[in-house]
Amino acid sequence: MKHDELLTLGHKIRLERMKRNISQEEFAELAGLSRRSISCIECGVSDPRYTTLLQIARTFNMNMAELFSFKL
């Protein structure tokens, strides 16, 4: 993904997590990921794999299309 896409995706994930009032640590545990992974994704410094994004979407109870529904 391009850098601006990574930043936008990270921002979307952070907003979704905060909407649910869940800390990075709690979310990481729910998603089966490390807190550092969540932090890197939210900051846009990590280009997550498909399986990681799928875990995140499932944890939010959404599909991949919903996770990627944002405008650049």
Backbone as a ProteinNet text record, in pm:
[ID]
protein_1_A
[PRIMARY]
MKHDELLTLGHKIRLERMKRNISQEEFAELAGLSRRSISCIECGVSDPRYTTLLQIARTFNMNMAELFSFKL
[TERTIARY]
83.4	0	87.6	33.1	102.6	99.4	193.7	206.2	76.9	15.6	-106.9	-221.6	-223	-324.7	-302.4	-175.9	-143.9	-184.4	-158.8	-198	-349.6	-421	-567.5	-624.3	-572.5	-618	-588.9	-470.5	-433.3	-524.2	-556.5	-646.9	-786	-833.6	-964.9	-967.2	-863.5	-856.8	-854.8	-776.7	-769.9	-906.2	-973.5	-1106.2	-1206.5	-1204.1	-1295.4	-1267.1	-1140.2	-1102.4	-1145.6	-1122.5	-1158.3	-1310	-1382.8	-1528.9	-1582.2	-1510.6	-1550.8	-1487.8	-1413.4	-1349.6	-1259.4	-1174.5	-1083.1	-939.7	-855.8	-714.5	-644.5	-526.5	-447.6	-416.2	-383	-348.7	-468.2	-585.4	-706.3	-740	-730.3	-762.4	-665.5	-537.5	-436.7	-467.9	-506.3	-540.3	-663.1	-765	-886.5	-857.7	-768.1	-737.5	-628.5	-563.5	-455.9	-328.3	-305.8	-187.7	-112.3	6.1	80.3	36.2	54.3	20.6	108.7	232.7	325.1	275.2	223.1	168.6	53.6	-36.6	-150.8	-101.5	-5.7	49.4	110.6	190	254.5	152.5	47.3	-57.4	-131	-167.5	-240.6	-158.9	-27.6	59.8	96.1	59.4	86.8	229.1	302.4	441.1	454.5	344.5	346.3	247.5	288.1	200.5	150.2	32.7	-13.5	-50.4	-30.4	-65.9	-217.8	-264.4	-407.5	-465.2	-396.6	-448.1	-459.8	-367.3	-373.2	-494.3	-516.1	-631.8	-762.3	-763.6	-881.4	-909.5	-806	-822	-877.6	-827.3	-873.4	-1020.3	-1055.9	-1194.9	-1287.4	-1249.6	-1333	-1348	-1242.1	-1248.4	-1346	-1352.5	-1448.2	-1588.3	-1601.1	-1729	-1769.1	-1673.2	-1700.5	-1631	-1669.6	-1600.7	-1488.7	-1411	-1296.7	-1340.7	-1451.7	-1501.1	-1531.5	-1590.1	-1619.7	-1492	-1394.3	-1266.4	-1199.4	-1215.2	-1151.5	-1244.9	-1356.9	-1448.7	-1408.4	-1319.5	-1275.3	-1232.9	-1233.3	-1192.1	-1055.8	-969.2	-836.5	-839.6
-118.3	0	124.2	232	360.5	416.7	505.6	562.9	632.2	711.4	781.9	683.3	571.9	469.2	401.4	376.9	317.3	410	539.4	636.5	641.8	640.9	646.2	520.3	404.9	279.5	277.1	317	321.6	412.8	527.1	622.4	561	493.5	428.7	323	241.8	137.4	199.7	305.3	374	430.5	495.2	551.5	442.5	331.8	220.8	165	152.1	100.6	196.6	324.3	424.4	438.2	421.9	424.9	318.6	209	97	106.3	213.9	239.5	122.2	79.2	-32.5	19	-15.8	23.5	-59.6	-14	-90.7	-229	-234.5	-361.7	-457.7	-407.5	-491	-536.9	-445	-479.1	-582.7	-565	-659.9	-800	-808.7	-939	-999.2	-917.3	-965.3	-1013	-942.4	-973.4	-1079.8	-1116.1	-1214.4	-1158.2	-1028.8	-960.1	-896.4	-846.5	-775.8	-629.5	-567.4	-425.8	-343.8	-384	-313.6	-319.8	-433.6	-446.4	-349.2	-344.1	-252.7	-108.8	-74.9	60.3	96.7	7.1	32.3	46.6	-33	-24.2	108.3	144.1	269.3	391.9	384.5	497.6	500.2	396.2	391.8	354.8	297.6	260.1	113.2	39.2	-102.5	-129.9	-212.5	-254.2	-394.2	-401.7	-529.4	-629.6	-755.9	-864.6	-880.2	-948.6	-973	-1042.8	-1143.6	-1218.7	-1130.7	-1037.1	-944.2	-852	-801.4	-714.3	-790.9	-915.6	-999.4	-1018	-1041.2	-1053.3	-924.1	-810.8	-681.4	-661.1	-687	-670.8	-760.6	-884.1	-978	-932.5	-878.6	-829.6	-712.4	-630.9	-519.9	-565.4	-693.3	-746.4	-680.6	-663.1	-605.1	-688.6	-668.4	-738.1	-648.8	-703.6	-628.7	-504.3	-512.2	-395.3	-280.7	-312.3	-208.1	-149.3	-234.7	-186.3	-89.9	-115.9	-31.6	75	99.2	200.9	338.5	402.5	538.7	606.1	735.8	812.5	872.7	867.2	928.4	1071.3
0	0	0	-51.6	-48.7	93.1	121.1	255.2	299.9	213.2	253	279.1	207.9	231.4	366.7	399.6	529.2	643.6	626.7	729.2	745.4	634.3	638.3	702.2	663.9	722.5	872.2	910.2	1051.8	1131	1073.2	1138.5	1154.9	1051.9	1057.5	1167.9	1176.1	1278.2	1417.2	1434	1563.8	1602.1	1507.4	1536.5	1573.4	1501	1530.9	1670.8	1704.2	1836.2	1946.5	1924.8	2025.2	2039.8	1928.4	1932.9	2029	2036.3	2121.4	2261.2	2283.6	2413	2455.6	2362.4	2387.5	2373.8	2468.6	2461.1	2354.1	2313.6	2216.8	2272.2	2399.3	2461.7	2460.8	2497.1	2496.6	2355.1	2260	2122.4	2067.3	2097.5	2051.8	2103.7	2230	2287.8	2218.7	2196.7	2129.7	1987.1	1918.3	1778.8	1764.6	1874.5	1868	1808.6	1831.9	1780.4	1896.2	1868.7	1973.8	1977.4	2093.7	2106	2013.7	1999.1	1908.8	1764.5	1722.6	1586.8	1566.3	1663.5	1654.5	1647.2	1731.4	1732.5	1597.2	1540.7	1411.2	1298.6	1303	1201.2	1214.5	1337.4	1359.1	1321.7	1337.4	1302.8	1154.6	1082.6	939.9	904.2	999.3	971.2	932.2	942.2	909	795.8	702.3	593.4	629.9	695.8	748.3	640.4	672.6	582.5	579.3	476.5	460.4	583.4	634	748.3	872.8	889	1001.4	987.5	867.6	843.7	863.3	824.8	844.4	993.2	1072.1	1217.3	1276.5	1230.5	1280	1244	1119.3	1075.3	1156.6	1175.7	1253.4	1397.5	1454	1591.7	1602.2	1498.6	1494.2	1451.5	1418.4	1369.4	1237.6	1149.6	1018.6	912.1	787.6	679.4	625.1	536.5	483	406.7	335.9	261.9	357	472.3	571.7	628.2	651.4	706.5	609.3	479.3	377.7	320.6	385.9	334.8	389.1	315.8	347.9	219.4	222.7	105.2	132.5	31.8	44.7	1.8
[MASK]
++++++++++++++++++++++++++++++++++++++++++++++++++++++++++++++++++++++++

